[in-house]
């Protein structure tokens, strides 16, 4: 009972301080592997360990900030550690973490989580039972954690409805490869993932 009560208030998951976040986008994408995404919902706490990220760096034609700031992407231009949430292809929400200094327009896409807490809530949100499929992919994880545009611009280095945390667990061996589902700057090795994790998204050929 005591632990469940603590988790429901986020006491076991202190936010990552902004000063701990690397100020380079690719370094941040690697740093976030093994860290936690924590979501406080009315039904309880939901969390997952990050097992896959993609970096969208300065001068990156695949990045949303490449052509400058708009009303849609302005959260991407906040200082590192803020949420940039957008709707992809009119279907799926995507959670990104802004990177580098304010005004730069770079970020890290959170591609996949290993579910840790609130699994029953995730299953209800996703309408699926299989643990491996709850948050394997950016659209799936956003649905599992009920992430939407209302969280866009949120400071992820502070407790609230959504934040980043760490629990001291090691991520495991980190692989690096090309990003998934893009056509511009597609050959850059800016995707990071936990080797051997069943929760990593994409084809098996990209998980070596």
N, C-alpha and C positions, 0 to 999 in steps of 0.2 A: 504493500500500500504506500509506504513512504516513498519508494522510488517512483512509482507511477505518478504520485502527486507532484514530485519534483519535476519529472519530465513534462507534465502538463503545463508547467510554468516556465519551461526552458532553462531551469536552473542547472541542468547537467550539460548544457550546450552554450557556454559563453560565446558571444560573437568574436570573430577574428578581428583584431584591431587593424585599422587601415594601414598603419605603419608597418604591419607584417606583410602586406601585399606587395609583391614586386612591382616596380613601376615600368617594366617592360612587358608588352602584351604576351609574347611567346613564353616568357618566364612565368607570367601569371597563370597561363593555361596549364603549364606543367605543375606549378605550385598547388593549384586547386585539385589536382588528382589526389584522392584519398581524404579530402575535406568533406564536410557535411553541408547539405542544404536542409534547412529546418523550416517547416511550415506550421504555423499555429492556426488551427481551424477550430470552429465552434465545437466540433465533435471530439477534438483532442489533437495531440501533437503528431505530426507526420515528419519523418526524416529519411534521408538516403545518403549514401556515400558516393561521391562523384568518382566515376570510373572512366569517363571519357569527356574530353573537351576539344574545342577547336579555337585557334587564335585567328583574329582578323586584325592585321597589323597596319601600321602607317603605310600609305601608298598602295594598299591592297585593293585591287579592282573588284574583288568579291565582297568587300566590306560595305556595310550600309552607310558608313561615313565617308566613303571615297569621294563623292561629289559635293560634300559639305552638309551643313546642318539644315534640317527641315523640321517642321512641327512634328513629324512622325518619329524622327530618329534623335531628337534633341537629348534624350536621356543617355545616349551613347557618348555624348560629349561632356558628361559630368566627370568629376574626378573619379579615380579608380574606386571600385567597390559599390557601385550603384547598379540597380536592376534596369536593364533595357529589355522590355517585353514587347514583342510584335507578333502579328498574325501572319503566318506563312501560307501562301497560296490560298488564302481565304478559308483555311481549314484548321490549322494547328498553331497554338501559341508556342513561342520559343523564348526561353530564358537565357539572357546574356548578362555578363558582368562587365561594366565599363572598365576601361583600363587606362593607364598612363595619366597625364595631367588634364585638368579641365580644359575643354576646347579642342582636344586632339581628335576625338571621334573614332576610337578603336575599342575592341572588346573581345570577350571570350564567350563562346556559345557553350552552354552546359548540355552535352549530348546524351548522357546516360547516367543513371544512378543505380546503385545496389540498395534496394529497399531495406530499411532498418526498423523504423517504428511506424505505428499506425497502418500496418499492412492491410487490415480489414477496411480501413477508410480508403486506402488506395484502390483496393479491389472494387469497392462500391463506386468510386469516382471513375474508374476505367471500365467497369462492367466486364472484367476478365478475372479469372482465378489464378492463372499460372504466374508464379512469382517472377520468373525470368522475364516475362513480358510486361510487367507493370510499368517500368520506367526505362526500358531499353530503347532509346531514341528520344530526341528532344521534344517532339510532340506528345509522346506517351508520358514522359516525366512531367510535363506541364499539366497534362490532364490529371495524372495521378495525384499531384500536389495542389490541384485546382488553382493554377497560376493563370491570371488573365491580365488585361491591360490596366486594371485598377492598381496593380503593383508596379507599373512602369515608373521609373524614377526613384523607387524606394532605396533608402540607404541600407545595404546589406551588411554593414558593419555595426548595426545596432539591433537590439531585440525589437521585434514587432511582429507583423504577420508573416514575414519571410526574412531569413538571414543566413549568413555563412558561419560555420563553426568548425571546430576540430576537436577530436577526442583522443589524440595521441596515438592512434593506430597507424601503422605504416601502410602505405598504399600498395606495396608490392612492386614488381618490376614494371617500369613504365616504357611502353613502346611509342614509336613516333612514325607517322605516315602522312599520306595525302588526305585532304579533307573530302567529305562525302557530299555528293549532290550539287556540286558547283561546276560552272563551265569557265569562269574567269580565274586566272592565276591558279589553275586546278592542280598543278604539279608541285606546289610548295608543301613542304613537310611540316605542317602546322596543326596536325591532329595528334593528340596525346591520349593514351589509354592504358589501362591495366592489362598487361599480358595475361592471357588465360582466363580472364573474367568472363563468366557466362552472361553478364549483364551489359557487355559492350555491344553497341549497335553495328549495323553494316554487315557486309559479306564476310565470311570467314577468311577469305583471301587477304583481307585488310587487317587481320588481327594477329599476324605472325610476329 
